[in-house]
Structure formats: C-alpha cells, structure tokens
Amino acid sequence: MYAVIQTGGKQYRVAPGDTVRVEKLDAETGASVELDKVLMLAKDDDIRVGTPYVDGGRVSATIKAHGRHKKVKIIKFRRRKHHMKRQGHRQWYTELEINEING
C-alpha cells in the first residue's frame, strides 16, 4: 500500500515504514503528525485518485528530526563586466517516518 501526499508545495510517494524529508513543519521531535492532503491511495490493484484530495484519506507520521540540507551554491556572473556574486543557501527540512495510511 502506498499514497501520494502533498506538503510544503511538493508531492511525495510514501508507504508505511518509509522515511521522508519534507519542508520544515512546526512541531517537536517525536510528535505525531496527521497529513490529510492525500492525492492518491493505492492498495494492490485498487487505486483511488482524489479531486483534488481523497475523501477520508489520512497519513500518520512521526517526526524523527529537524535539520538543514547541504549548501546550494549560487553564482551570478557577468562576462566582461568585472562582476561576480556568490551566495549560498541551506533549506530547513523535517524528517518524517510514515506509520500508517488510512483511507
């Protein structure tokens, strides 16, 4: 069984027991989170697609950790103009462990 969920403006394919890094959620480490924006549910040959969300579809997960991704380096360069600008960015994430899928 698996589901496609939406959180933080992105979509993720999850199954029970998976560990997923999503955009940062405001909750403590070890807390339980219910994700109700389920776009699709699949169990063997039974596939349910929502319009836009599946009615009664929920994914429960536990927050394992918070952290930051590796640095993304941004370079802006103008040739022949003696101009170069460097910048870096590290995005926050929340690591979730998927416990169960209901629906």
N, C-alpha and C positions, 0 to 999 in steps of 0.2 A: 504494500500500500504506500502511495506517495501523494503529495499535494504540491500545488504551486501557490505560494503566498506572496503578498505584496507588503513591503515595509520599507520606509525610508525612500520611497520613489523607485525602488528596484523590485524585481521579481526573483524568487528563489524556489528551486525544486527541492523539497525536503521529504525525508522518510523518518520513521521512528528510529532513534539511535544516532542520527546524523548530528554533526557539529557544524554550525554555520556562523560566519562573521557577517553581521548586518550593521547598518548605520547605528550610531550610538542611541541607546534607549535610556531614559531617566528612571533607573531602578537600581537597587542594591545588588551586589553579587550574591548569588544563592536564592534570589527571589524567583517566584514563578510568574510567568507572563503568558497571557492568552492572546493569540494573534487571530483576529476574526476576519481579516481581509483575505479570504481563500478564493482564488480564482478558478482552481480546478482540483477535483478529487479523483483518484484512480485506485481501484482495487481489482486486480486481475483484469477481466475484460469489461468491467463496469466503470465507465468514465462519465463523470458529471462535470459539465462546464457551466460556470455562473454567468449571469448577465447583469452587472459585471462580477458580482460575488455569488458564491454558492450559499443558498439559504441553510442556516444551521451549521455551517462548516466552521470548525474551530481547530486551532493547533495550539497545544500547550507545550511550553518550553521552560527550561531553567537557565538562568543567566550564570555562565561559568566564569567569565572575566570581562574586564574592560581593558582597552589598550589602544595603541596607535599603530597604523600601518607603516611600512617602510617609506622613506622620504621620496617624494616625486620631485625631480629637479626640473625647473622651468628656466629656459634661456631665451631671452629676446635679443636678437642680433640684427643690426642694420649694416649691411656691407657698404664699405667705402665712406662711412659716416662717423667712424670712431665711436660707435655706440654699442655697448653690450650690457645687458642687465640680467642678473642671476637671482633666482628666487627658489625657495623650497617650500614644500607643504607636506604635512603629515596628518592624515584623516583619522579621526577617532572611530573606533568600532566597538561593538558589543558581541561577545562570543556566546551563542545560544546552543544548548543541547536540546534536541527535539525529543519530548517524552511520548506524546501520543497525538493521533489525528482523529478528530471526531467529525461525523457528518454522515 
